[in-house]
Every structure is written in C-alpha cells, then in structure tokens.
Amino acid sequence: MAQGTLIIGGFIMAKPLSISSHPSIHLAWRAYFEMTKPKVVALMLLTVLVGMCLAMPTILPVKPLVAGLLGIAMMAGSAAALNHLIDRRIDGMMARTYNRPLPKGRVSATRALLFAALLGSLGFVILYVFTNPLTAWLTFASLIGYALIYTAYLKRATPQNIVIGGLAGAMPPLLGWTAVTNQFHGHALLLVIIIFLWTPPHFWALAIHRRAEYAKVDIPMLPVTHGVEFTKTCILLYTILLAIACLLPVLVGMSGPLYFVCSSLLSTGFIYKAWQLKYQDCEGLAMQVFRFSIYHLMLLFMALLLDHYLWA
C-alpha cells in the first residue's frame, strides 16, 4: 500500500489494519483523495511549474522545486477540502456534485475539517521551512481567498463571484516564481493576469450548462441573475481580453515565436468557440466551451515552457 494511503488510512482507522479492513480503507482513502480535487490541483501544479521554470534561466534547484510543488499541492488540496465542507449542503442538491463524499456521508464534517486543517498545516510548514516564508504566506492567502472569501461569502453574495474570487485561483504561477526566487517579479504577474482573465469564461460556460441547478440552490451565478444571453456576451468579451493578455509575455520579451504562434492559435480557437456559443448555440455547446478552456490553459502553459527551453 502506498505511503499516502498509510498516512490517510492511519488517520481514519483507530485500530491496526487487518486484511478484512482493506476494502473499507481503500474506499475511505478514495473519499479523502476526492475531496482534494486532484484534477484541478494537477492543472494548477502545471502553472506552478511553469512559473518556477520561467523564473530561472538555468536548471531548477531541487529543494525548492520538490518542496514548493509538494507544499503548494497540499495547501491547494486543503482549500479544496474546505470547499467540499462549506458547500456540502448545496452539493447534495446538484446533479454534478451530489455524489461527493460529504453529501453521501462517506466522510463526516468533523473529519473533513480535521483533514483539511492537517493537510494545510503540513503544506504550510513544508513551504515555510524548505522554500521560503514569502511563498508560504502567499499560498496561505490564496487558501483563505478561495476557501473562505470565495466559497463561504462571494459565491453566495454576488454574480461577480467568480471574477473577484478568481484572483485566488490565478496565483499559482506567482507561487511557483517566488518558491525559487523568493521575490516578486512583473513577469510572474503577467501569468497571474492570464489565469485571472481565463477563469470567468471557463466557469461561466459551466454555469450556463448548470444554470437550473444553481438557481435551485440560490447561488447567484451570472446566468441565473443576468440571463444566459448576457453571460454568453461576457464570455465572448473575456476571451478577447484573454487573447490580448496572452500576447503580453511576447511583448515584454518573456517568450518568443513558438509561444506567440501557439498562443495565437489557442486564442483564436477560444474566441471562435465563444462566438459559436453566442451566435450558433446548440445542445451541449456550453460544455464543449468549458472543456476547450481547460485544454486551452494546459496547452498555453506547456507552450510557455517549451518556448522557454527550446527557443532560448
């Protein structure tokens, strides 16, 4: 059994493991792992890694690389677990989330809180001791921004929730940069701007698809408060702003021709999908836009990475 399984299993089980208990431990491990939103964290870690690589003209130092990725991943998983905890009531009422561990009773609220606290605390200590205090405190601020300010307040308070709260989710490249340099830099902030502008069209496409469910649980997502057509217009305008922001690394000399070509193609594709959603909508297109946005961000940051090493 993997080390992580033993740690989490030891946290769940009050008695020594036995052969007969293995199935229940496996299910419990999966429930806690699911609460960390591993797919979201994996994409986030890609942006962290790119931030690290762009900050260094040479090979990355091993210690801040490993400790930075591990600590940031743990604190991001903690924030995700807190999101599951705070949203457990509405999650149980929505088709997309009703099968999550807390609504299904696979994890209790008390244990979810303890798990999030332990995971976040350990991640903070790793960052503080093995990277630097600046990265530790910035990551902690991001955790508070996402788990408490966005999830507990903004999400239920304003249709601009994802715009304002998106700043916390846009921080990972900056965290990667500070992890290896221990300082702010304008280039890192350009990467933050890109993710900040990417977040609204990414999430609003999903919100259009799930509009009825958000209305059911009284969450004021933009399609619920201002209508689907208005939201489609906002998505299209944001993809245009995003395309401009994606050119900034080239304009400041941070990236070269390879990234320019890739980002231009990706931006054109995103704008086209948003234009289709606005003027040629059909069943399932909103989810296509949502999925495309994920590939857009992933490929965009991979292009940044390739350009940094292949064109430099």
N, C-alpha and C positions, 0 to 999 in steps of 0.2 A: 504494500500500500504506500502511496506517495507521502512525502513528508507533510505537505499541506493538509492531506487527509487526516493524518495522525493528529496534527495540531487542532484542527477543527473538530475532529472526532472526539479528541480528549476534552474539548470544551463542551461538547454536547453530552457525552456519556459520563455518568457518575460512578461507573464500575468498570473493572477491566474488560477488555474486549474479549469476545468469545466467537467461535465460528458461527454460532446461531445468530449472533447480533450483527454480523456483517451486512446483510441486506438493509437493515434499518439505518446503519451508519452511512452506507452509501447514499441512501435517499436523503438523509439529513445533510450530508456534505454537499449534495447537489443543490439543496434548497438554499443553503448559505452562499454557495458559489453563485447561484442565480441572482441573489439579492445584490451582488456587486456589479451587475450589468456588464459581464465580461466582453461582449462585442463592442459596446460603447467605449469601454476603457481601452480596448485594443486599438481602436481608431485614434483615440486620444493620445495613446503612447506613441503612435507613429508621428504625430505632430510634435510631441515632446522630443523624440529622437532627432527629427529634422532640425528643431531649434538648437539642440546640442551640436549637431554636425555643422550647421551654418555658423555657429559661434566660434568654431575652431578651424584654423587654416590647415592644421595637421591632424594626426591621429588623435582620437579622443582619449583622455586619461581614463583608465579602467575604473578607478574607485568612484568618482562622481557619476560615471556612466551607469554602473550597476546600481549603486545606492540611489541615484536620482530616479531611475526608472522604477525601481522597486518601491521606494518611498512614495513617489507620486501615484503609482498604481494602487498602493494600499489606501492612501487617503482618498483617491477617487472612488475606490470600492466602498469606503466608509460613507462617503457622501451619497452614493447610490443606495446603500442600505438604509440610510436615513430617509431618503426619498421614498423607498418602499414603505417604511414605517409610517411616515406622515401621511402618505396617500393611500393607506390600506383600506379605508372606508370607500373612497371613490373607485379604487382599483377593483374592488369586489363587484362594482356595478357596471363596469365597462367590459365589453367583449374582448378587447385587446389585452386586458390586464387581470381579468377575474381569476385566472389560474396561477397567479403569483403566490409565493409561499405564505405570505401573511394572510391574505383573504381566504386561502384554502386551509389555514390552520396548521400548516406544516412547520411553521416557526411562530413562537409566541412573541408578542410585542416586547416583553421584557428581555427576552433573549436576543431579539433583533437589535434593541438599543445597546445591550452589552456587547454584542458582536461588532456593531459599528464603532462604539467607543474604543474597544480594544484594538481594532484594525487601524482606526485613525490615529490613535495614540502611538502605536508602534511605528506607523509610517512617518509620523512627525519626528519621533526620536531618531529614526534612520536618516532622515533628511538633515536634521539639525546637527547630528554628530558626524556623519560621513560625507555630507555635501557641504552645506553652509546654512547658517540661520536665516539668511535672506530668502532662500528657496523654501525653507520650512514654513516661514511665516506667510509668504505669498501663497503657498499651497493651502495652508490653513484658511486664509482669507477666501480662497476660491471655494473651499469646502463649505464655509459659512454662507457664502453668496449663493451657492447652488442649493444646499440642503435646507437652509433656514429662510434666507431672504426671498429666494425664488419659490421654492416648493411650499413653504409654510405661509408666505404672505402674497408675493406678487402674482403667483399663479391664480389666486382666488380674488385678486383685487382689481386688475386692470387688463384690458385686451392687449396692452403693450407689454405683457408679462415676459414674453419670450425675447423681446427686443432688449429690455432693461436687464433681465436676468441672464441674457446671452453673454454678457461680459465675463461672467464667471466661467462659462464653458469655453471662452475664447482664450483663456490664459495659458493652456499647456505649452505652446511654443516658447513663451516667455519664461516659463518654469524651467524648460529644458536649457534655455540660454543661460539663465542665472545659475543653474546647477553646475555648469562647467566653467563659468567666468566670474561668478559672484558679483555681477554688476548688470545694471540696465543698459540697453542699447536700443537706438531708434529702429534698427533693422528688425529686432525682435518684436517691437510694437507694430511694425507693418504686418507681420504674420498674425498678430492678435486681431488687427483690423480685418484681415481677410476672413478669419473664422467668425468674427462678430457680424459681418455682413452676410456670411453664408447661412448662419443659423436661422433667421426668420423665414426665408423661402423654403429651407429644408423642413422646418417644423410646421409651417402653415400649410404645406401640401398635405402632410399627415392630418392636420386639424380639419382640413376640408373633407377628407375621407371619413373622419371620425366625428364630424360636426354634431350629429344627432346624439352621440354618446356624451360629448362634452356638455351639450345643452341639458341632457338628462341629469347630470351631476352638478349643474350650476357653475361650471368653470367658464369664465368669460373669455374664451379663445376668440380671436378676431373673426372667424367665420360665423360664430354664434352671435356676436354683438353687432357686427357691421355687414354681415351677409357674405355669401360665397363670391359674388362678382367683385366686390370691393377687395376681398382677400386675394383673388386672382390678379387684380391690377397691382396690388402691393408686391406680390411675388415677382411679377414681371419687372417692376421698377427696381426691386432689390437685386435681381440677377444682373441688371445693367450696372448698378453701383458696384456689385461684386466683381464684374468683369474689369471695371476701371481699377479697383483695388488690387486685383490680381496682376496688373501691369506695374504696380509700384516697385516691386523688387527689381525689375529690369531698369526702371527709370533712375533708381539710385545706385545702380551698378552692383547690386547684391547678387543678381543672377544674369545669365547670358542667353544666347539664342535658343538653346534647347528648351529651356523653361518658357521662353517667350512663345515659341511655336506650340508647345503643349498646352500652356495656359490659355492661349487664344482659341485653340480648338475646343477645349473643355468649356470655356466661357460661351462660345458660340452655341455649343450643344445645350447648355443650361438655359440660355436665353430662348433658344428655339423651343425647348420643352415647355418653358413658361409661357411662350407665345401660343403654343398649341393649347395649353390649359385654359388660357384666356379666350381664345377665339375659335378653337376647334375641339372643345371638350367632349369627351366620351367616357363611358363607364370604365373605371379603373385607372384613368389617366393621372389623377392626383397621386395615387400610389406609385405610378411609374416615375413621376417627377421626384417624389420622395426618395425612391431607390436610386435614381440617377444622381441626386445630390450627394448621396453617400459615396458613390464611385467618383464623383467629381472631386470631392475633398481628398479622398485617398490618393487618386492619381495625380492631383495637383501637388501634393506634398512629396510624392515619390519623384515627380519631375524636378522639384526644387533640390531634392537630394542628389539625383543623377546629374543635374546640371552643375552642382557644386563640385562633384568629384570628377566628372568626365570632361567638362569644358574648362575647368580651372587650369 
